[in-house]
Amino acid sequence: MDAETAHADRPYLTAELPGVAGRYKQRPDDFRVEEVPLYMPGGTGTHLYFRVTKTGVSTPEAVARIARHLGVRPGEIGFAGLKDARAVTRQMMSLEHADAARLGAFADPRIGVEPVGHHGNKLRTGHLAGNRFTIRLRGVGAEDLPAARAVLDILQRRGVPNYFGRQRFGARGDTAALGEALVRGDLEQFVALLLGQPCAADGDDVRAARDAFDTGHYARALDLWPRAFREHRKALAAYKKRSSPKAALAAVDKRTRRLYVSAFQSAIFNDVLARRIDTFDRVRIGDLAKKAGSGGVFRVEDADAEQPRAARFEISPTGPVPGYRSRLADGQPGRIERDVLQEHEIAPEDFRGLGALKPKGTRRPLRFGLGDPELSAGTDADGDYLELRFTAPPGSYATVVLREIVKGE
């Protein structure tokens, strides 16, 4: 299953409105992201904060290049969130006891660094207020503004469906299935998905390697897997040596396994949201609602009394990102959540069997608010475009906004 197939059935909030046939990410600077910091360095402390501007480079790769230049481990560099590779992005990073002069000497054609100041703490994941996006849709122009604005008006009034974007599920769209196999403890299925079962999203060399695995030619498969697929090669080598799915799993990096489990959790949340899309901005009795200010979660006892707060975006209903300590809603919202888990034949307790990876679970708002949206038309050397600007909270996906506007992935 590829990513397009896996997520094509997610319902649109604005399904009754036509999309505009725009294309995005035609050039890196068509998609710009700038972090909105949660706080700025106060000027004292041992951690140097520096702003990184990168073009066409992922956050982990940028961290790796900067770390090599400074002679430190990548894990010593702190950052608040991952940013798109196919984009121009600006984000803050930090390093304790950094040599500012050496950092200033860093030179990379696609990465720029700018020291900002010192702080007492390392910058950690989630330490940001949001992200400001500037996105250009190509192949559309001023005549498409009314249709795009009609969609944007609804998103601004009701909120944006807080789906995890398709990039969460990998180019093949199979990371959630890999995570589900891990949660189930079905290691044979995990290895079959990881190393076999070719699909249209695979390149020719990867497809050949997967075919060889499926037909039991493990040595040939190992020869065919491209060197860039290190995790797959390590898993296959372990499986070939011991004929053991458990050995193959052990060869997969813990961070990669955590990514698979997280993708499965995300898919569960998306399934719940899809079933509530028509009323995702309304609280129901039994809902677990999240406060926009404090982040506190409370059970809704009187939906009519709480709905005015939801209309003002002070609170929003949530869905489960499940784990072994998951809180599930009651009433009709709870029935939806339990139905989704039952369809996957998964219970919260099953996440306890993942050893050190076991996630506790959390609640995620079913929607997010668009901050300061702007929409305009323009023309440059590459032709007409629509330009969309907005701010979104951490963890939300700008591509979900674009999906509603263009009515496609």
C-alpha positions in Angstrom: 0.0 0.0 0.0 1.4 3.4 -0.9 0.9 6.7 0.9 -1.7 8.0 -1.6 -3.9 4.9 -1.2 -3.4 4.8 2.6 -4.8 8.3 3.2 -7.0 9.0 0.2 -10.1 8.0 2.2 -9.6 10.7 4.9 -12.7 12.8 4.6 -12.4 16.5 3.9 -14.0 19.1 6.2 -14.8 21.2 3.2 -15.9 18.3 0.9 -18.8 20.3 -0.5 -16.5 23.0 -1.9 -14.3 22.6 -5.0 -10.6 22.5 -4.8 -8.1 24.6 -6.8 -5.7 22.6 -9.0 -2.6 24.0 -7.5 0.8 22.3 -7.0 3.1 23.0 -4.1 6.8 22.3 -3.4 7.7 22.8 -7.0 10.7 24.7 -5.7 12.2 24.7 -2.2 11.4 28.3 -1.6 7.7 27.7 -2.5 7.4 26.3 1.0 8.9 28.4 3.8 8.7 27.7 7.5 9.9 29.8 10.4 9.7 28.8 14.0 7.8 31.0 16.4 10.0 30.6 19.6 8.4 29.8 22.9 11.1 32.0 24.5 14.3 33.8 23.5 17.7 33.3 25.2 18.1 35.6 28.1 21.8 36.3 27.6 23.2 34.1 30.4 23.9 30.4 30.7 26.1 27.8 29.2 23.9 26.9 26.2 24.5 28.9 23.0 21.3 29.3 20.9 21.8 29.8 17.2 19.3 30.2 14.3 19.7 27.8 11.4 18.4 28.6 7.9 18.4 25.7 5.6 17.3 24.9 2.1 16.5 21.4 0.9 18.0 19.7 3.9 16.3 17.8 6.7 16.7 18.8 10.3 18.6 15.7 11.3 21.0 16.1 8.3 21.6 19.8 9.2 22.3 18.8 12.8 24.8 16.1 11.6 26.7 18.5 9.4 26.9 21.2 12.1 28.0 18.6 14.7 30.8 17.3 12.4 32.1 20.8 12.0 32.1 21.4 15.7 33.4 18.0 16.6 30.5 17.0 18.8 27.9 14.3 18.8 24.6 15.2 17.0 22.7 14.4 20.2 24.4 17.3 22.0 22.6 19.8 19.7 19.2 20.7 20.8 16.2 21.7 18.6 12.5 22.2 19.2 11.1 20.4 16.1 11.7 18.7 12.8 11.4 20.8 9.7 10.7 19.8 6.1 13.6 18.9 3.9 11.9 20.2 0.7 11.6 23.7 2.0 13.4 26.8 3.2 13.2 26.7 7.0 14.4 28.8 9.9 14.7 27.2 13.4 16.6 27.6 16.6 19.2 25.1 17.9 21.4 25.0 20.9 24.7 23.6 22.1 26.3 23.8 25.5 29.7 25.3 25.8 29.7 26.0 22.1 32.7 27.8 20.6 30.9 30.8 19.0 33.9 31.6 16.8 34.1 28.1 15.4 30.3 28.0 14.9 30.6 31.3 13.0 33.1 29.7 10.7 30.7 27.0 9.6 30.2 27.1 5.9 27.6 25.1 3.9 25.9 26.2 0.6 22.5 25.1 1.9 22.8 25.8 5.7 23.4 29.1 7.4 23.9 29.6 11.1 23.6 32.8 13.2 24.4 32.9 17.0 21.6 34.5 18.9 22.5 34.3 22.6 22.9 32.2 25.7 20.4 30.4 27.9 20.5 28.2 30.9 18.8 25.2 29.4 19.2 23.0 26.3 16.5 23.5 23.6 14.3 20.5 23.6 11.5 19.0 21.5 8.3 21.0 21.8 9.9 24.2 23.0 8.3 26.4 20.4 5.1 28.4 20.2 4.3 27.4 16.7 5.4 27.7 13.1 4.7 30.5 10.5 4.2 29.1 7.0 4.5 30.9 3.6 3.4 28.6 0.8 3.0 29.2 -2.9 0.7 27.1 -5.0 1.8 26.9 -8.6 -0.4 26.7 -11.7 -3.2 28.8 -10.2 -3.7 32.6 -10.1 -6.0 35.4 -9.2 -9.1 33.8 -10.8 -8.8 31.0 -8.2 -8.8 33.3 -5.2 -12.6 33.1 -4.5 -12.6 29.3 -4.4 -9.5 29.2 -2.1 -10.9 31.9 0.2 -14.2 30.0 0.6 -12.2 27.0 1.9 -10.0 29.2 4.1 -13.0 30.9 5.6 -14.4 27.6 6.9 -11.0 26.5 8.2 -10.6 29.8 10.0 -14.1 29.6 11.5 -14.3 25.9 12.5 -10.6 25.0 12.7 -8.4 22.7 10.6 -8.7 18.9 11.0 -5.6 18.0 13.0 -4.8 14.9 10.9 -1.2 13.6 11.0 0.0 14.3 7.5 0.9 11.6 5.1 4.6 12.3 5.5 4.1 10.8 9.0 3.6 7.4 7.3 6.6 7.2 5.0 7.0 7.1 1.2 5.5 3.6 1.0 2.7 4.5 3.5 3.5 1.4 5.5 5.1 2.7 8.7 1.8 2.5 10.6 1.4 -1.1 9.5 5.0 -1.8 10.7 4.1 -0.2 14.0 0.9 -2.2 14.3 2.8 -5.4 13.8 5.2 -4.4 16.6 2.3 -3.6 19.0 0.7 -7.0 18.2 4.0 -8.8 18.7 3.7 -10.2 15.2 7.3 -10.2 14.2 6.9 -12.4 11.1 4.5 -9.8 9.7 6.9 -7.0 10.7 9.8 -8.6 8.8 7.6 -9.4 5.8 6.6 -5.7 5.6 10.1 -4.3 6.3 12.0 -6.5 3.8 9.4 -7.8 1.3 6.1 -6.9 -0.3 7.2 -4.5 -3.1 4.9 -1.7 -4.1 4.7 1.1 -6.7 6.5 3.6 -4.4 9.7 1.5 -4.5 12.5 2.2 -6.9 13.6 -0.5 -9.2 16.5 -1.6 -7.1 14.4 -1.7 -3.9 11.6 -3.6 -5.6 14.1 -6.2 -6.8 15.5 -6.6 -3.3 12.0 -7.1 -1.9 11.2 -9.6 -4.6 14.3 -11.6 -3.8 13.4 -11.6 -0.1 9.8 -12.8 -0.8 11.1 -15.7 -2.9 13.6 -16.7 -0.2 16.8 -15.6 -2.0 18.2 -13.7 1.1 21.8 -13.5 -0.1 20.7 -12.0 -3.4 18.3 -9.6 -1.6 21.3 -8.4 0.6 23.3 -7.7 -2.6 20.4 -5.8 -4.1 19.5 -3.6 -1.2 21.1 -0.1 -1.8 23.7 0.9 0.7 21.6 3.9 1.7 19.0 1.5 3.3 21.2 0.7 6.3 18.4 -0.4 8.6 17.0 -2.8 6.1 20.4 -4.2 5.3 21.2 -4.8 9.0 17.9 -6.4 9.6 18.2 -8.6 6.5 21.8 -9.7 7.5 20.6 -10.7 11.0 17.6 -12.5 9.5 19.7 -14.3 7.0 22.2 -15.4 9.6 19.7 -16.7 12.2 16.4 -17.1 10.3 14.9 -15.3 13.3 12.4 -12.3 13.1 13.4 -11.4 16.6 17.1 -11.1 15.5 16.0 -8.9 12.6 14.0 -6.6 14.9 16.9 -6.3 17.3 19.1 -5.1 14.4 16.7 -2.2 13.7 17.6 1.1 15.5 15.5 1.9 18.5 14.6 5.3 17.1 13.3 3.7 13.9 11.2 1.3 15.9 9.8 4.2 17.9 8.9 5.9 14.6 7.0 2.9 13.5 5.0 2.7 16.7 4.4 6.4 16.6 3.0 6.1 13.1 0.6 3.5 14.2 -0.6 5.7 17.1 -1.0 8.5 14.6 -3.1 6.3 12.3 -5.4 5.4 15.2 -5.9 9.1 15.9 -6.6 9.8 12.2 -9.2 7.1 12.1 -11.0 8.6 15.1 -10.9 12.1 13.7 -12.2 10.9 10.3 -15.3 9.6 12.1 -15.9 12.9 13.8 -15.1 15.2 11.0 -18.6 16.6 10.6 -18.8 17.7 14.2 -15.1 17.9 15.1 -15.5 21.4 16.4 -18.4 20.5 18.8 -17.9 19.0 22.3 -20.0 16.1 23.4 -20.9 14.7 26.8 -18.0 12.4 27.7 -15.5 14.2 25.5 -12.0 14.8 26.9 -11.5 18.4 26.0 -8.2 20.3 25.9 -7.7 23.8 27.1 -5.9 26.0 24.6 -4.0 28.0 27.3 -2.9 25.6 29.9 -3.1 22.4 27.9 -5.1 20.7 30.7 -7.6 18.0 29.7 -11.0 17.6 31.4 -14.1 15.4 30.9 -17.1 17.3 29.5 -20.2 16.9 31.7 -22.4 19.7 30.2 -21.8 20.0 26.4 -24.2 22.9 26.0 -22.4 24.9 28.7 -18.9 24.2 27.2 -19.7 24.7 23.5 -19.4 28.5 23.6 -15.8 28.0 24.8 -15.2 25.6 21.9 -16.6 28.2 19.5 -14.0 30.7 20.8 -11.2 28.1 20.4 -10.6 28.2 24.2 -11.2 24.4 24.3 -11.3 21.6 21.7 -12.4 18.0 21.7 -9.5 15.5 21.6 -8.8 12.1 20.2 -6.4 9.3 21.5 -2.8 8.9 20.5 -3.0 5.6 22.3 -0.6 4.0 24.8 -0.7 1.7 27.8 -2.0 4.5 30.1 -4.5 5.9 27.6 -7.5 7.8 28.9 -10.5 7.2 26.6 -13.5 9.4 26.3 -17.0 8.4 27.5 -20.4 8.6 25.8 -20.6 8.7 22.0 -17.0 10.0 21.7 -15.8 7.0 23.7 -17.7 4.5 21.7 -16.0 5.8 18.5 -12.6 5.5 20.1 -13.2 2.0 21.4 -14.7 0.9 18.0 -11.5 2.1 16.2 -9.3 0.2 18.6 -11.4 -2.9 18.4 -11.3 -2.8 14.6 -7.5 -3.0 14.9 -7.9 -5.7 17.6 -5.8 -3.5 19.8 -6.2 -2.6 23.5 -4.3 0.2 25.3 -2.6 -2.5 27.4 -1.0 -4.0 24.3 1.4 -1.0 24.1 3.0 -2.2 27.4 4.6 -5.1 25.6 7.1 -3.0 23.7 9.8 -3.0 26.3 11.6 0.3 26.6 9.6 1.7 23.7 6.2 1.4 25.4 4.3 4.7 25.0 2.0 6.0 27.8 -0.3 7.6 25.3 -1.7 11.1 25.2 -4.6 13.2 23.9 -4.4 15.3 20.7 -6.9 18.1 19.8 -9.1 17.1 16.8 -8.5 20.5 15.3 -6.1 23.5 15.3 -6.8 27.1 14.7 -5.3 29.1 11.8 -3.3 32.1 13.1 -3.3 35.3 11.0 -4.2 33.6 7.6 -3.4 35.7 4.5 -4.1 34.7 0.9 -2.9 36.6 -2.2 -2.1 36.1 -5.9 1.1 36.9 -7.7 3.3 36.2 -10.7 7.0 35.5 -10.9 9.5 34.0 -13.4 7.8 30.6 -13.0 4.3 31.9 -13.6 1.2 32.6 -11.6 0.7 31.4 -8.0 -1.4 31.8 -4.9 0.5 32.6 -1.8 -0.9 31.4 1.6 0.5 32.5 4.9 -0.6 31.3 8.4 0.7 30.3 11.8 -0.1 26.9 13.2 0.7 25.3 16.6 3.5 22.8 17.1 2.8 19.3 15.9 0.3 20.3 13.3 0.7 19.8 9.6 0.5 22.6 7.0 -0.1 20.1 4.3 -3.5 19.4 5.9 -4.5 23.0 5.1 -3.3 22.6 1.5 -5.1 19.3 1.2 -8.4 21.0 1.9 -7.7 23.8 -0.6 -6.5 21.6 -3.5 -8.7 18.6 -2.6 -5.8 16.2 -3.1 -2.6 14.9 -1.5 
